[in-house]
Amino acid sequence: MIQNIQSTKDMISFIIETYHIPLKEILPEISTMLTRMIEVHGKEHPELELLKKCFIAFRTDMEKHLRKEEDILFPMILQLENAYTKNAERPKFHCGSIENPIHQMEYEHEQFDDLFKQMKHITHNFILPDDACKLFIKCYGTFLKMIEDTEIHATYENTILFARVKELTHLL
């Protein structure tokens, strides 16, 4: 779907609307569900504490990551595209090349994958225990959806958006 989007601006809007906004909404929901699950099932399922610790690390890092993309990287990308469309000089960025923050975002995507692997290991790939209640089912389902969407989101950025930006830098 994103491959068919022509402008970088539209691509960024698509990423924010399709992935960033829903992720920002689901993170507090997962926190609430996980806290409640620990209250109810913590003694029988000590792995939930490990899952919560891993999730808190993910949430903290992801919220920072989204802010960096929306407040710093995406505006830089739009400046670069604007310079290209106006046949203007390449903009100067505080970080040198735009590839520096892109590499940082790609690195952070890898870190998220590592956290997802840990979460999957802790939960045996989010397999529900025999005593799973409706909250357990909803929480694990929400985790799986969040992980899947975040993996797609990172793939779009890494392979399509960032590749387009790297190409733009070579054209300017």
N, C-alpha and C positions, 0 to 999 in steps of 0.2 A: 504494500500500500504506500509506504513512505517513498519507495523508489519512484513512484509516479508524480511526486510533488516536484514542481519545477523550480520554485524560488527557495532559497535558503531560509528566507524569512518565514515562508509558509511551513517549511520543514521544522523550524524551531517552534513555531506556534503549535504544530501538530504534536511534537514531543511534549511540550508543556501541558497541553490540554489532555492528551491521551495518557500520559505517564506521570508527569510531575504532580499535577493537581490531585489525581486519585491516590497517589502514593502518600502525599501529605495528609490526606483524609484518613487513610487506612492505618497509618502508623500509630496514632493515639488509640484507635479502636483495638488494635492487636495488644497494645500495652494494657488496656483495661481488661480485655479477655484473659490475658496471661496472668495478670495479678489475681483475678477472681479464680482462675483455675488452680493457682498455687494455694490460695486460701482453702479451697474445697478438696483438692486432690494432692496437695504437696507432700503429705506423709507417705502416701502410697506411690507417688511418682516424683522422686527426688530429681529426676532428670529435668523437670520443669524449671527448677532453679537455674540449672545450666543453660537451658534454652532461653530463659529470661536474660541472663547475663550476656549471652551472645546477641540476643535481639537488641538489648540496650546499646551495645557497641555498634550494631548495624544502624539503628535509628539515629544515634548521635552523629555518626559519620555521614549517613545518607542526608540528613537535614542540612549539614554543612555543605555537602557535595551539591545539592540542589541549589542552595543559595549561591555558591560559586559559579555554577553554570548560568543561572538566571541573571545574576547581578554583574558578573565579570565576563565570562567567556562568551555567552550568547551576544551581548552588545558588541564585543570585539569582532565577532564573526560578522555581524551586520555592518559594522564599519568597513571591514575588509570587502564584503560584497558590494557595498555602496561605492567604494573606491574603484572597484573593478568595473561596475556598470557605468560609472561616469568617466572611465578611462583616466582616473586621477592617480596621484602618487600613493604608494602603499602607506597606510597609517602607521605611526610609531606607537608602540605599546610599551607600557611600563615594565613589562616582563621580557622585553626583547621580541623574539619571534612568537607568533601565536601558537606555534607548535609546542612551546613550553607548557602552557596550561592544558593543551590537548593531551600531551603525554601524561600530565598529572591526572587528568580525568580518566584516561585509559588505565593508569595504575590503580586508581581508586575503584574502577569497575572490577579489576582483578581481585582487589581486597574484598569486595562484596561477594564475589564468587567463593572466595575462601570461607567467609562467614556463612554462606549458604551451605557449603559442604559440611561445616561444623554443625549447623542446625539439623541438617538431614541425618548426620551421624548420631547426634544426641537422641533424635526421635525415631531412629530406624526408618528413615525416609518418610516421616510423618505417618507411620502406620498407627492406627488407633488402637489403644489398649482395649482389652475385653470389657473393662468397666467405664468406657467412654460415655459421657453424658452428651446432651445436645450442645453444651458450651464447648466441650472438647472437640466435637465434630466440626462446629463452626470455626473455632480458632485454627485448627489444623488446616481446614479448607481455605481459610483466609490467608494463612501463611503460604500455602502452595500457590495460590493465585498471585500473591505479592511477589514471590520468588520468580514465577514464570514471567509476569509482566516486567519485572526489573531486568531479567535476563534479555528479554526482547528489546526493551528500552536501551540497554547498554549496547546490544548488537547493532541497533539502528544508528546510535551515535558513533560507535567505533567504525563501522564498515561503510556507512553512507554519509552521514553529516560530516564527520571529521575527515573522511577521504575527500569529500568535495572541498572542504576548507583547505586542505593540504594542496590540492590541485590549484585552487585559486591563488595561493601564495606563490606558486611557481609561475602563474600567468602574469602577476603584477611585477 
